[in-house]
Amino acid sequence: MQVTVSGKHLDVGSAMQEYVEVELQSSVTKYFERAVSADVVFTKIRHLFRADIIVNEGTGTHTIIKASAEDDDIHASFDIACAKVEKQLRRYKRKIKDHHKDKPISEIISATKYVLSGASVEDASDGSQENDAPLIIAEKQTQIETLSVSDAVMRMDLGQLPALMFKNSKTKAINVIYRREDGNISWIDASLVEKSQKAA
């Protein structure tokens, strides 16, 4: 597994880079020997060090595992984040391996992901509200995959995503899951709306 270590607003020494590589290799490859790459980025935020880890587990599921942690010690920030990665891999190991093949192309929907400005229309400097469309500040091609609900929850957990849109493998409808403030997960199934409209 190729491990890349870098720093933002700080210089990561060779001893730390070697420590990260050895520990991450040990933690990841015991679950996934075919893991292809990992990126570790350290950031200095005031008196804290933040470690962000992204691992491509390499089974062909396009699954990304993310974890992060902060501490006043750089080693501790990495150790905590690395432990999170290991916990996630241990939890989902069998599930990821059971879905190691790429999805057929017919089961993937091409889409465009937009990043919208957080400023509201009322915040416009000229005071004009003629065009109430939000300001698009970035756009990127993405894919909406066909997944079971449990697979979607796994993807959201591993990727530390706030929400995930997917095509439900059972109902064939577009679904959305997101994590609520109380820690539970909400699941929106568009197929239920479609069925009720047809029944009416």
N, C-alpha and C positions, 0 to 999 in steps of 0.2 A: 504494500500500500504506500502510495506517495503522500507524504505529509509536508504541507507548506506552512511555515510559521512566519508571521509578520507582526509588526507593531504600528499603532497609530499614536503619535505624540510621545513615543518612547522607543528606545533601542533595545531589542530583545537579543541578549547575548548568546554566544554559541553554546554555553553550558545549558541555558534554559531551552534552547532549540533542541538540543540532544535529549534532554529530559522529556520534553513534550513528545518527541517522536517515539521514544522507547515506550513511554506509558500508554500513548494512544494506540500504537501498534499492538501492544499486549491486550488492551481492553477491547479493541474492535475485532481483531483477527481470531480471538478465541470463539467468537460467535459467527463471524463471516470471514472465511479465509480469502474470499474473492473480492473483498472491499478494495476499491480501486484508488480512492483518494480522500484526503481530509485536509481542510483548511482551518488553521487556528489563528485568530487575530486577537492580539492584546491591545487594549485601549486604556490610557490613563485618564481617569475622570476625577478631577480634584485629588482627594487623598486615596481614592480607590483604584484598583486594577480590575478591569473587566476582561473576561476570557470568553470569546465566541468560537464555538466549534461547529463545523459543517462537515458531515461525512456522507459520501456517496457509497452506499453499501454494496453496489456492484452486482446485484442479482437480476438486473434487467427490468425491475419494476418501476424505475424512475423515482424511487423513494429516496428522499433526503432526510437525514437525521440531524437536527439542530439542538444545541444546548448552549446556555450561557450562565455565567455566574460572576459575582463581584465580591471582592474582599480587599482588605488593606494590605494583603500579601499576595504577590503575583503567583507564587506557587500554589497557594490555597485556592485562588480564583480558578486556576486551571484544574486542580484536583477535583473541585466541586463540580465543575462543568463536565469533566471527563466521567465522573461517577454518574451523572445524569444520563450521558450517552450510553454508558454500559447498562444502566437500569432499563432504558428504553429498548435497547437491543435484546436484552434478556427477556423482556416482557413480550416482544413481538417476533422473536426469532423464528418460531415455527410458522407463523402466519406469513411472514415475508417470504420464507423459503417455499411455502406452498403455492405462492403466486409469482414464481420466478420468471415466467415467460412474458414476453411483451404482449400487450393487448393488440388484437387485430386492428388494422387501420380503420375498419368500419365502426369500431367501438370508441373511436376518439373524435371529438368535435373540435375543429379549429375555432379559435375565438381571439378577440383582441381585448387586452386588459388596459384600462386607462387609469392614470393617476390624476385625481381632481384636486384643484386648489382647495384648501380648507377655508379660505375667505368666503364669506357669504356675499350675496348680491348687494346687500345694503352697505357693505364695506367698500364698494367700488368708489374710486377716488373722484370720478366725475359725477357721481350721484345718479347716473342713468340706470334705469331698470328695464330698458326696452328689450334687452336680450337676457332672459333669466337663466340661460344655460350656464352651468358651472364652467370655470376655466380649466381646460385640460392642460396639464403641465408635462405629461409623459404618456406614451402608449407603447405597448409591447405585445407581440404575438404569444399566445398561450394555448393550452389544450385543456378541454374538459373531458376527463376520462370516464369510462363506464366502470363503476365500482359498486360493491355491496355497501350497505350502510356501515357495517363493522370495519370494512377496509377504509372507507372514507374517514371514520373516526381515528383509525390508526395513522393515516396520512396526516391528518390535522395535528395529532399529538406529536408525531415524530418531527414534523416540520415546524412546530411551535406556531401554527397558523391560527389567527383569530376566527377564521371561517373557511369553508371549502364548498365550492359548487361542483357537482358531479352528476352524471347520468346514472340513475338507479338501475343496476343490472337486472332487477326483478320486475320493476314497473315500466322501465324504459323512459321514464319522465325525468326532467331536470329537478334535482334536489339540492338543498343547501343545509349544511350543519354549521352551528357556531356555538362557542362556549359562552355560557351565561355568567353574570357576575357572581352567582352563588356557586359556581364551579360545575354545575350540571351542563349538559349539552342539549341544545334545541335542534330539532330536525324538521325541516319544512319539505313536504312532499307535494309537488305540484299535481301529481296524478290524482290525489284525493279531490282536488278542485275540479279537474277534468271530468272525473266520474260523476260528481254531483251535478255538474252542468249538463251532462248527457242524460242523466236520469230525469232532470227537470224538462 
